[in-house]
Every structure is written in structure tokens, then in C-alpha cells.
Amino acid sequence: MKVSFETRLEAIDWIAQNVADEKSFESLREQLNYNFIYNGEFYVNFDDDNPEVNLSDELWDN
């Protein structure tokens, strides 16, 4: 699943609201920075390649 954002602030807010722990926040923040540096877009991916990311249960309930 790919989640895209218009701005970095929007992305950071979304990540903070949807991760289960600080480790996941840091992992997604780093991915966000990497994606912007190399692709010029603000987005994060969730798949089997980043199993260290734990999303909050609320995200899956929506």
C-alpha cells in the first residue's frame, strides 16, 4: 500500500497518528525523506519489505 502526501508536514502528521510505536515512526520518517530526496515526492510504502513498521489498529478499522 502506498500513501502519498502533498507536503512533508501532512506526511509527518499522518505517520504520527497511524503508527503504533516510535520505532515505526522513525522508520517511516526515514522512508519519507529517502523517497523525497530520490523521487521528489512525499510518500511511504507498506509491504513485506518493511516488516518493522507497526501501524495502529485504527488505520485498518477505517
C-alpha distances in whole Angstrom, upper triangle without the diagonal:
4,7,10,13,17,19,19,20,18,15,17,18,15,14,17,17,14,15,17,19,21,19,16,17,18,16,13,16,17,14,14,18,17,15,17,20,19,17,19,16,14,10,8,6,5,7,10,11,11,13,15,13,14,12,15,16,16,12,12,15,14
4,6,10,14,15,15,17,15,12,15,16,13,13,16,16,14,15,18,20,20,19,16,16,17,15,12,14,15,12,11,15,14,12,14,17,16,14,15,12,10,7,6,4,6,9,12,13,12,15,16,14,15,14,16,17,17,14,14,17,16
4,7,11,12,12,14,11,9,12,13,10,10,14,14,12,13,17,19,19,19,15,14,16,15,11,13,15,12,10,14,14,12,13,17,17,14,15,11,9,5,6,6,8,12,15,15,14,16,17,14,15,13,15,17,16,12,14,16,14
4,7,9,10,12,10,8,11,13,10,11,15,15,14,16,19,21,21,21,17,16,17,16,12,13,15,12,10,13,14,11,11,15,15,12,12,8,6,4,7,9,12,15,18,18,17,19,20,17,18,16,18,20,19,15,17,19,17
4,6,7,9,6,6,9,10,9,11,14,14,14,16,20,21,20,21,18,16,17,17,13,13,15,13,10,12,14,12,11,14,16,13,12,8,5,6,9,12,14,18,21,21,19,22,22,18,19,17,19,21,19,16,19,21,18
4,7,9,7,8,11,12,12,14,16,17,17,19,23,24,23,24,21,19,20,20,16,15,17,16,12,14,16,13,11,15,16,14,11,8,7,9,12,15,18,21,25,24,23,25,25,22,23,21,22,24,22,19,22,24,21
4,5,5,6,9,10,11,12,14,16,17,18,22,22,21,22,20,17,18,18,15,13,15,14,11,12,14,13,10,13,16,14,11,9,7,9,12,16,19,22,26,24,23,25,24,21,23,21,22,25,23,20,23,25,22
4,5,5,6,9,10,10,12,14,15,16,20,20,18,19,17,14,14,15,12,10,12,12,8,9,12,11,9,12,15,14,11,9,6,9,11,15,18,21,24,23,20,23,22,19,20,19,20,23,22,20,23,25,23
4,5,5,6,9,10,11,12,14,16,19,19,17,19,17,14,15,16,13,11,14,14,11,12,15,15,13,16,18,17,15,13,10,12,14,17,19,23,26,25,22,24,23,20,21,19,20,22,21,19,22,24,22
4,6,5,6,9,10,11,12,14,18,19,18,19,17,14,16,17,13,12,15,15,11,13,16,15,14,17,19,18,15,13,9,10,12,16,17,21,24,24,21,23,22,19,19,17,18,20,18,16,19,21,19
4,5,5,6,9,10,11,12,16,16,15,16,14,11,13,13,10,9,12,11,8,10,13,12,11,15,17,15,14,11,7,7,9,12,14,18,21,20,18,20,19,15,16,14,16,19,17,15,18,20,18
4,5,5,6,9,10,11,14,14,12,14,12,9,10,12,9,7,11,11,9,10,14,14,13,16,18,18,16,14,10,10,11,14,15,19,22,21,18,19,18,15,15,14,15,18,17,15,19,21,19
4,6,5,6,9,11,14,14,13,16,14,10,13,14,12,11,14,15,12,14,17,17,16,19,22,21,19,16,13,13,13,16,17,21,23,23,20,21,19,16,16,14,14,17,15,14,17,19,17
4,5,5,6,9,12,13,14,15,12,10,13,14,11,11,14,14,12,14,17,16,16,19,21,20,19,15,12,11,11,13,14,17,21,20,18,19,18,14,14,11,11,14,12,10,14,15,14
4,5,5,6,10,10,10,12,9,6,9,10,7,8,11,11,10,13,15,15,15,18,20,19,19,16,12,10,9,12,12,15,18,18,15,16,14,11,11,9,10,13,13,11,14,16,15
4,6,6,9,9,9,11,9,6,10,11,10,9,13,14,13,15,18,18,18,21,23,22,21,19,15,14,13,15,15,19,21,20,17,18,16,12,12,10,10,13,13,12,15,17,16
4,6,9,10,11,14,11,9,13,14,12,13,16,16,15,18,20,20,20,23,25,24,23,20,17,15,14,16,15,19,21,22,18,19,17,13,12,9,8,11,9,9,13,14,13
4,7,9,11,13,10,9,12,13,11,12,16,15,14,17,19,19,20,23,24,23,23,20,16,14,12,13,12,15,18,18,15,15,14,10,9,6,5,8,7,6,10,11,11
4,6,8,9,6,6,10,10,9,11,14,14,14,17,18,18,20,23,24,23,23,21,17,15,12,13,12,14,16,17,13,13,11,8,6,4,5,9,9,9,11,13,14
4,7,9,7,8,11,12,12,14,16,16,17,20,21,22,23,26,27,27,27,24,21,18,16,16,14,16,17,18,14,13,11,8,5,5,5,8,10,10,12,14,15
4,6,6,6,9,10,11,12,15,16,17,19,20,21,23,25,26,27,27,24,21,19,16,17,15,18,18,18,14,13,10,9,7,8,8,12,13,14,16,18,19
4,5,5,6,9,10,10,12,14,15,16,18,20,21,23,24,25,25,23,20,19,16,17,16,19,19,19,15,14,11,10,10,11,12,15,16,16,19,21,22
4,5,5,6,9,10,11,12,14,16,17,18,20,21,23,24,24,23,20,18,15,16,15,16,17,16,12,12,8,8,8,11,13,16,18,17,19,22,23
4,5,5,6,8,10,11,12,14,15,16,18,20,21,22,22,20,17,15,12,12,11,13,14,13,10,10,7,5,6,8,10,13,15,14,16,19,20
4,5,5,6,9,10,10,12,14,15,16,18,20,20,21,18,15,14,11,13,13,16,17,16,12,13,10,8,9,9,11,15,15,14,17,19,20
4,6,5,6,9,10,11,12,14,15,17,18,19,20,18,15,14,12,14,14,16,18,16,12,13,10,9,11,12,15,18,19,18,20,23,23
4,6,5,6,9,10,11,12,14,16,17,18,19,17,14,13,10,11,11,13,14,12,9,10,8,7,10,12,14,18,19,17,19,22,23
4,5,5,6,9,10,10,12,14,15,16,16,14,11,9,7,8,9,12,14,12,9,11,10,7,10,10,13,17,17,15,17,20,20
4,5,5,6,9,10,11,12,14,15,15,13,10,10,8,11,13,16,18,16,13,15,13,11,13,13,16,19,19,17,20,23,22
4,5,5,6,9,10,11,12,14,14,13,11,11,9,12,13,16,17,14,12,15,13,12,15,16,18,22,22,20,22,26,25
4,5,5,6,9,10,11,11,13,11,9,8,6,8,10,13,14,12,10,13,12,11,14,15,18,21,22,19,21,24,23
4,5,5,6,9,10,10,10,9,6,6,6,9,12,15,17,15,13,16,15,13,16,15,18,21,21,18,21,24,22
4,6,5,6,9,10,10,9,8,9,9,12,15,18,20,17,15,18,17,16,19,19,21,25,25,22,24,27,26
4,5,5,6,8,9,10,9,10,10,12,15,16,18,15,14,18,17,16,19,20,23,26,26,23,25,28,28
4,6,5,5,7,6,6,7,8,10,13,15,17,15,14,18,18,16,19,19,22,25,25,22,24,27,26
4,6,5,4,5,5,8,10,13,16,19,21,18,18,21,21,19,22,21,24,27,26,23,26,28,27
4,6,6,8,9,11,13,15,19,21,23,20,19,23,22,21,24,24,27,30,30,27,29,32,30
4,6,8,10,11,13,14,18,19,21,18,18,22,22,21,24,25,28,30,30,27,29,32,31
4,5,8,10,12,13,17,19,21,18,19,22,23,21,24,24,27,29,29,26,27,30,29
4,7,10,12,15,19,21,23,21,21,24,24,23,25,25,27,30,29,26,28,31,29
4,6,10,12,16,18,21,20,19,22,22,20,23,22,24,26,26,22,24,27,25
4,7,11,14,17,20,18,17,20,20,17,20,18,21,23,22,19,21,24,22
4,7,10,13,17,15,14,17,17,15,17,15,18,20,20,16,18,21,19
4,7,10,13,12,11,13,14,11,13,12,15,18,18,14,16,19,18
4,6,10,9,8,11,12,10,13,12,15,17,18,14,15,19,18
4,7,8,7,8,10,8,10,9,13,14,16,12,12,16,16
4,5,6,7,10,9,11,12,15,16,18,15,14,18,18
4,6,6,9,10,12,13,17,18,20,17,16,20,21
4,6,9,10,13,15,18,20,22,19,19,23,23
4,5,6,9,11,15,17,19,17,17,21,22
4,5,8,10,14,15,18,16,16,19,21
4,6,10,13,15,18,16,17,20,22
4,6,10,12,15,13,14,17,18
4,7,9,12,11,11,14,16
4,6,8,7,8,11,13
4,5,6,8,9,11
4,5,6,7,9
4,5,5,7
4,5,6
4,6
4
